[in-house]
């Protein structure tokens, strides 16, 4: 079996209602998808993480000009070999960021093909499913005006609860006083309901303000506090982790076994959050999961992409061991982006849906999805 074609699809759609996270305004949803076709007619799909401010064309170009020549004519099932080939060929200008996202997209597509060739879902190739379904958590609470939106955000919490979610992640980082007002309003709204909150500031603050916010929120029993400081500031992470009682999470902007080695060795996080579309695909997440296990750190993947990234993340989550085994160990939970996304659901023929806050792990071969080519064509730029 040989790789015959590598096609890249950039999808974009402007948002009727732009929204903000702490780093800026998101005005369009986009995706960089890769489609790899073999000489015997199998097709694999992958996706590069495109965060809200990231032009999807960067990963697309990297796949086209830097990675495709390394892939054509090769056996797509040699996932480890091809990962190292791509990483080594781009090391001197890559290692982090969009180049690794491009590698991630290709790697996901290769595993999709390997699964289809074997007649097995990817999680079986990774060693089997620790779980057949996963609890989803609602990611939302973005801003539409900026500050002073606590009443609307409290109402949003009630909507997530009514939809069946028992875990919710609140976007913060809009000023410590505004953040605290938002959390107080949400806390009042959900009082007495079986809801556990997480917070995510997207590294809006330095250590002093990050600690001040965390101390003000100690009473919320947060499942985690995500990206309190910039991803480069490992000392800052370690200091915050020492000064606050809640688990500290991070890693969506970290890449490969090398980046996570540094994060884990620094004792920077309680929860490592590789994004399969930017950390380096299944191959890198397999490396990262082993490293995290050796450090006693939980892996709880980040995902904020289209249905392809969601499907890949589900296969990865199925195959993740818990970091610290016990009868009632904390299981990983699936990030379920509730913000506006015109094509995320429609892109596959059977959308990934939660039922009462849980999502089943697909069991069909590969990623277990089929792309709707009409939708692909409609949003292709
Ligand atoms: Ca985040």
Boltz pocket constraint, residues with backbone or C-beta under 6 A from the ligand:
constraints:
  - pocket:
      binder: B
      contacts: [[A, 200], [A, 202], [A, 226], [A, 227], [A, 252], [A, 302]]
      max_distance: 6.0
